[in-house]
């Protein structure tokens, strides 16, 4: 059995895991850090058992994650969703309870990194998708990676506007970014390509400013030299 990775990034779900793994592999060493989804192993072993998942599970298990002896550096990536301030406070409150101090009132645009406050706690970093400044989710981040000269995105946006105005969309308005990205991906050479694969295949541009800012946060967090 391989030794546990001391550098770990916690994410909400498998899409986050595959996207961040693809960005890591493009910009950094593949063994720079591992990416972990909460309850991932439990889901594999008992797929029919419904426990907490996503951000709920990540926050619930955060105290336990911080106490794991093998963890030297722990990153946390969650969606801001509709209320960035509330999500930042939810993460910050748990970090304060664990012993972290000097947590900013608002998330820095470049991502937040906190040194270890004592020998028993890891160095920690937090990134709120998409950019630490606006409400949103992973798919909002991904939308920035669509090439600027792409001709399909305007058509995908027009189709979505049409069905939303006709009130025949079956997705909630909050999931508009998800619907847009997956509509756009459905029209690629390999229809329905997952977001992580689209980065690897260069269908999405992994050198866009938002991606580079995210990668620089990862490098600061995991104490790697900048590009």
Buried (B, 14 or more C-beta within 10 A) or exposed (E): EEEEBBBBBBBBBBBBBBBBBBBBBBBBEEEBBBBBBBBBEEBEEEEEEEEEBBBEBBBBBBEEBBEEEEBBBBBBBBBBBEEBEEBBBBBBEBBEEBEBEEBEEEBEEBBBBBEBBEEEBBBBBBBBBBBBEEBBBBBBBBBBBBEEEBEBBEEBBEBBEEEBEEEEBEEEEEBBBBBBBBBBBEEBEEEEBBBBBBBBEEBBBBEBEBBBBBBBBBBBBBEBEEE
